[in-house]
Amino acid sequence: MRINRPYSLSYILFLLLAGVALVFIIAPVAGLFFSSNFPDLFATSSDTQVRRAIWMSLSVSAITTLLAVFIAVPLAYLMARRDFFGKGFVQGIIDLPIVIPHSAAGIALLGLISRDSMLGGLAQSVGLNLVDNPIGIGLAMAFVSIPFLINAARDGFEAVPVRLEQAARCLGASSIKAFWTVSLPLAKRSVLSGLVLMFARGMSEFGAVVIVAYHPMTAPVLIFDRFQSFGLSYARPVAVLFLAICLLVFIGLRLLGGRKK
């Protein structure tokens, strides 16, 4: 058998193309960091409005992601284990929030939770306005990000051999017990990966959130507001600070997942 040389022409070509892809990703982020100065970042980090907006993004996205587990994981399991009529159509519905413009998603959600809608009217009857409310922000975040959790969990369940569940059933375990003791533990890595993706996607959402709730502001909405009102120099420190926090959170979650592995 012929062994390819480690530095063949194709290998060098792939290295060059991979380098271009990495530069394309890193260059804008690096430029954003290098164009900012420490005094501006320090002043921005002391801004109460900035802190409140960043906390709103992180906390609402985290709560929304944890709540979504209870509806996303069962759906992912059914998509992985059951064949039924219209399954492809259901998968298309799951992926719909990914392909539609997020501003359109915000308008659709606004029609669902506004005071004139059934859901919005019901909430209004108990004194709760879903528009311009953290609940509305959470719904917008969940709508655009839940497909990442469902698809990742579905891939994890599909990788679990069916015979292991059947063996548990033969030993007397119920369907629910087989799910909790066999399928879910073996698919845990994929479920956790989906949780991280959903959380990251939710906290960075702008298009749907800005339509459903301009106030209270999330970090992406605050960045847009300052850019529109005061220009790039005023919005850049907020963007750098939020990006740095997002990177720290995302890297921390990845490291935690690696330790569990």
C-alpha positions in Angstrom: 0.0 0.0 0.0 1.3 3.4 -1.0 1.7 6.0 1.8 1.1 9.6 0.9 3.8 12.0 1.7 3.0 14.2 4.7 3.6 17.4 2.8 2.1 16.6 -0.6 0.7 19.3 -2.8 -2.9 18.5 -1.8 -1.9 18.7 1.9 -0.3 22.2 1.4 -3.4 23.3 -0.6 -5.7 22.3 2.2 -3.5 24.0 4.7 -3.7 27.3 2.8 -7.5 27.1 2.3 -7.9 26.2 6.0 -5.8 29.2 6.9 -7.9 31.5 4.8 -11.0 30.2 6.6 -9.5 30.8 10.0 -8.3 34.3 9.1 -11.8 35.1 7.8 -13.2 34.2 11.2 -10.5 35.7 13.4 -9.8 38.9 11.5 -13.0 40.8 12.3 -12.9 39.7 16.0 -9.2 40.6 16.4 -9.8 44.0 14.7 -12.6 44.7 17.1 -10.4 44.0 20.1 -7.3 45.9 18.8 -9.3 49.0 17.9 -10.5 49.4 21.5 -8.6 50.9 24.3 -8.6 50.0 28.0 -10.0 53.3 29.4 -13.1 53.0 27.2 -13.5 49.4 28.2 -13.2 50.1 31.9 -15.7 53.0 31.7 -18.1 50.8 29.7 -17.8 47.9 32.3 -18.8 50.4 35.0 -21.9 51.5 33.1 -25.0 50.2 34.9 -27.0 50.1 31.6 -24.4 47.9 30.0 -24.2 45.5 33.0 -28.0 45.2 33.1 -28.2 44.5 29.3 -25.5 41.8 29.5 -27.0 40.2 32.5 -30.4 40.2 30.7 -28.9 38.4 27.7 -27.1 35.8 29.8 -29.8 35.1 32.4 -32.8 34.9 30.1 -31.0 32.7 27.6 -29.8 30.4 30.4 -33.3 30.1 31.9 -34.9 29.6 28.5 -32.4 26.9 27.6 -33.0 25.0 30.8 -36.7 25.1 30.4 -36.5 24.1 26.8 -34.9 20.7 27.8 -38.3 19.4 29.0 -39.9 19.8 25.5 -36.9 19.5 23.2 -35.4 16.2 24.4 -38.7 14.2 24.2 -39.2 15.5 20.7 -35.7 14.7 19.7 -36.1 11.2 21.1 -39.3 10.6 19.1 -37.6 11.9 15.9 -34.7 9.5 16.5 -36.7 6.4 17.5 -40.0 6.5 15.7 -41.0 6.4 12.0 -44.3 8.0 11.3 -46.2 9.6 8.5 -45.1 13.2 7.9 -41.8 12.8 9.7 -39.9 14.8 7.1 -42.5 17.5 7.4 -42.1 17.7 11.1 -38.3 17.9 10.7 -38.9 20.8 8.3 -40.9 22.6 10.9 -38.2 22.0 13.5 -35.6 23.6 11.1 -37.9 26.5 10.1 -36.6 29.0 12.7 -33.1 28.5 11.3 -34.0 29.4 7.7 -36.5 32.2 8.1 -35.2 35.8 8.7 -35.1 36.5 12.4 -36.9 39.8 11.9 -39.8 37.9 10.4 -39.6 35.5 13.3 -40.0 38.5 15.7 -43.0 39.7 13.8 -44.6 36.3 13.9 -44.0 36.1 17.7 -45.3 39.6 18.1 -48.5 38.5 16.5 -48.7 35.6 18.9 -48.0 37.4 22.2 -49.5 40.9 21.5 -52.5 42.1 23.5 -54.8 41.4 20.5 -53.8 37.7 20.3 -55.4 34.9 22.4 -52.2 34.2 24.3 -51.4 37.9 24.9 -55.0 38.6 25.9 -54.9 35.8 28.4 -51.6 37.0 29.9 -53.0 40.6 30.0 -56.1 39.4 31.9 -53.7 38.4 34.8 -51.8 41.7 34.5 -48.9 40.4 32.5 -47.8 42.1 29.3 -45.6 39.7 27.3 -44.3 42.4 24.9 -41.4 44.4 26.3 -41.0 41.8 29.0 -38.2 39.3 29.8 -40.8 36.5 29.1 -41.2 37.8 25.5 -37.4 38.0 25.2 -37.1 34.4 26.3 -39.7 33.3 23.8 -37.9 35.1 21.0 -34.6 33.5 22.0 -36.1 30.0 22.3 -37.8 30.2 18.9 -34.6 30.9 17.0 -32.4 28.6 19.0 -34.3 25.5 20.0 -33.6 23.7 16.7 -30.0 23.5 17.7 -30.9 21.6 20.9 -33.4 19.3 19.2 -31.1 18.4 16.3 -28.1 17.7 18.5 -30.1 15.6 20.9 -31.7 13.7 18.0 -28.2 12.8 16.6 -27.2 11.6 20.0 -30.2 9.3 20.4 -29.7 8.0 16.9 -26.2 7.0 17.8 -27.4 4.8 20.7 -28.0 1.3 19.5 -31.6 0.2 19.7 -30.6 -3.2 21.0 -29.4 -1.7 24.3 -32.9 -0.3 24.9 -34.4 -3.7 23.9 -32.1 -5.5 26.3 -33.2 -3.2 29.2 -36.8 -3.9 28.3 -36.1 -7.6 28.3 -34.7 -7.3 31.8 -38.0 -5.8 33.0 -37.4 -2.1 32.6 -40.2 0.1 31.4 -39.9 2.4 28.4 -39.4 5.4 30.6 -36.8 3.6 32.7 -35.0 2.4 29.6 -34.9 6.0 28.4 -33.5 7.4 31.7 -31.0 4.6 32.4 -29.8 3.8 28.9 -30.6 6.2 26.1 -30.3 9.5 27.9 -26.9 8.8 29.6 -25.4 7.5 26.4 -26.7 10.5 24.5 -25.7 13.0 27.2 -22.8 14.4 25.3 -24.9 15.4 22.4 -27.6 16.8 24.6 -25.1 18.9 26.5 -23.6 20.1 23.2 -27.1 21.1 22.0 -27.6 23.0 25.3 -24.4 25.0 24.8 -25.4 25.8 21.2 -28.9 26.9 22.1 -27.6 29.0 25.0 -25.0 30.7 22.8 -27.4 31.3 20.0 -30.1 32.7 22.3 -27.9 35.2 24.1 -26.7 36.6 20.8 -30.1 36.9 19.2 -31.0 40.4 17.9 -33.5 40.3 15.1 -36.4 38.6 16.8 -35.7 40.2 20.2 -35.6 43.8 19.1 -39.1 43.5 17.6 -40.7 41.7 20.6 -38.9 43.8 23.3 -36.8 46.8 22.6 -36.9 47.4 26.4 -35.6 46.0 28.6 -32.6 45.9 26.4 -30.4 42.9 25.8 -26.8 43.3 25.0 -27.2 43.0 21.2 -30.1 45.5 21.2 -28.0 47.9 23.4 -25.1 47.7 20.9 -27.5 48.5 18.0 -29.1 51.3 19.9 -25.8 53.0 20.8 -24.5 52.5 17.2 -27.6 54.2 15.8 -27.7 57.0 18.4 -24.0 57.8 18.9 -21.9 56.0 16.3 -19.3 53.3 16.1 -16.9 54.7 18.7 -19.7 54.5 21.4 -21.0 51.1 20.4 -17.6 49.4 20.0 -16.6 49.1 23.7 -20.0 47.5 24.5 -19.5 45.0 21.6 -16.0 44.1 22.8 -17.1 43.6 26.4 -20.1 41.5 25.4 -17.9 39.5 23.0 -15.3 38.8 25.6 -17.9 37.6 28.1 -19.5 35.4 25.5 -16.1 33.8 24.7 -15.3 33.2 28.4 -18.7 31.6 29.0 -18.5 29.5 25.9 -15.0 28.3 26.5 -15.8 27.6 30.1 -18.8 25.4 29.1 -16.6 23.6 26.5 -13.9 22.9 29.1 -16.6 21.7 31.6 -17.9 19.3 28.9 -14.4 18.1 28.2 -13.8 17.3 31.9 -17.0 15.3 32.1 -15.9 13.4 29.0 
